[in-house]
Amino acid sequence: MKRIILIVVIVAMFGWAFYDFVLSSDKAEDEESTGSEVVEETGGEDDGVEIGLEKGNRAPDFELETLDGEAVKLSDFQGTPVFLNFFTSWCPPCRAEAPDMQKFHEESDVQVLAVNMYEREQNVDDVPKFMEEFGFTLPVVIDEELEVTYRYGVQVMPTTYILDSDGLIVNVGQGPMNYDQMVDVFSDVE
């Protein structure tokens, strides 16, 4: 009997993961096909650099709010390298990465900006609890309807965009990073 219950639970989990993946892919395709812009496409002077998600592109600008309602724009950090991280509070790799991300925020000159994929949270209280549990003093913005998440093509949690001080994408990482990896990836970023 226990095996049957375990098999049903596993099948249900895989079914939900597949459904969630297909649903998020369909929503992203719908937004692209309608041409709707989910983020403001600004980001500095017109220097001929293409806005996009590939290395060397200028990262698309966006504006989201913190839990306290404070508006934060990616372009606010122009002039400083940025560690742009997409996460959820229940994701085990995100939880594993959180202490190192906070330490990196405290000990480096890099701006860490965490984007919570709020629509994928199980409970509205999970984000503040997560922030308190890990002692977050780094800025956390809330992507309530996953508009920025879809714009950035995030499929794996966590996903991190490494941006130089001009807002150009230097690297994109999928999965958790530890402190040493964070230091290493920014060692040549200006």
PyMOL commands that set and color helices and strands:
alter all, ss='L'
color gray80, all
select helices_A, chain A and resi 2-34+74-77+92-107+118-120+126-133+147-151+179-185
alter helices_A, ss='H'
color red, helices_A
select strands_A, chain A and resi 63-65+71-73+82-87+111-116+140-142+159-163+169-174
alter strands_A, ss='S'
color yellow, strands_A
deselect
rebuild
show_as cartoon
